[in-house]
């Protein structure tokens, strides 16, 4: 995954994988996980907390991006 949150092609691919899962409960759980991770990362990127130093903000963004990457990898490996 690159530095942006996630592109439409990748979202389409993730949705196709989740929609094709036999286990609907797992698909819902993974979709929630994906949505929470991308929402958290997006909020960090768009609404920089001015109480944080740039280094702290960057660290939080890097951690959030890593979480998104882990969820995407989990879904892609199904």
C-alpha positions in Angstrom: 0.0 0.0 0.0 1.3 3.5 -0.8 1.3 6.6 1.4 -2.3 7.6 0.7 -5.1 6.2 2.7 -6.4 3.7 0.1 -7.4 4.1 -3.5 -10.8 3.2 -5.1 -9.3 0.2 -6.9 -8.1 -1.3 -3.7 -11.4 -0.6 -2.0 -13.2 -2.4 -4.9 -10.8 -5.4 -4.5 -11.4 -5.6 -0.8 -15.1 -5.4 -1.2 -15.1 -8.1 -3.8 -13.1 -10.4 -1.4 -15.5 -9.7 1.5 -18.6 -10.1 -0.7 -17.4 -13.5 -1.9 -16.7 -14.9 1.5 -18.9 -17.8 2.5 -18.7 -16.8 6.2 -20.9 -13.7 6.3 -20.1 -13.0 10.0 -16.4 -13.0 9.2 -17.0 -10.6 6.3 -18.9 -8.2 8.5 -16.3 -8.3 11.2 -13.5 -7.7 8.7 -15.4 -4.9 7.1 -16.0 -3.2 10.5 -12.3 -3.6 11.2 -11.3 -2.1 7.9 -13.7 0.8 8.2 -12.5 1.6 11.8 -8.9 1.5 10.8 -9.3 3.7 7.7 -11.5 6.2 9.6 -9.0 6.5 12.4 -6.1 7.0 9.9 -8.1 9.5 7.9 -9.0 11.6 11.0 -5.4 11.7 12.0 -4.3 12.9 8.6 -7.1 15.5 8.1 -7.5 16.9 11.6 -4.0 17.3 13.1 -4.2 17.6 16.8 -2.4 20.9 17.5 -1.4 19.7 21.0 0.8 17.1 19.4 4.3 17.8 18.2 4.9 17.0 14.5 6.9 14.0 15.6 4.1 12.7 17.8 1.5 13.3 15.1 3.7 11.5 12.5 4.2 8.5 14.8 0.4 8.2 15.4 -0.2 8.5 11.6 2.5 5.8 11.0 0.9 3.5 13.6 -2.6 4.1 12.1 -1.4 3.4 8.6 0.3 0.2 9.8 -3.1 -0.9 11.3 -4.8 -0.3 8.0 -2.1 -2.2 6.2 -2.5 -5.2 8.6 -6.3 -5.3 8.0 -5.9 -5.0 4.2 -3.3 -7.8 4.3 -5.6 -10.0 6.4 -8.4 -9.5 3.9 -6.2 -10.1 0.8 -4.9 -13.3 2.3 -8.3 -14.9 2.7 
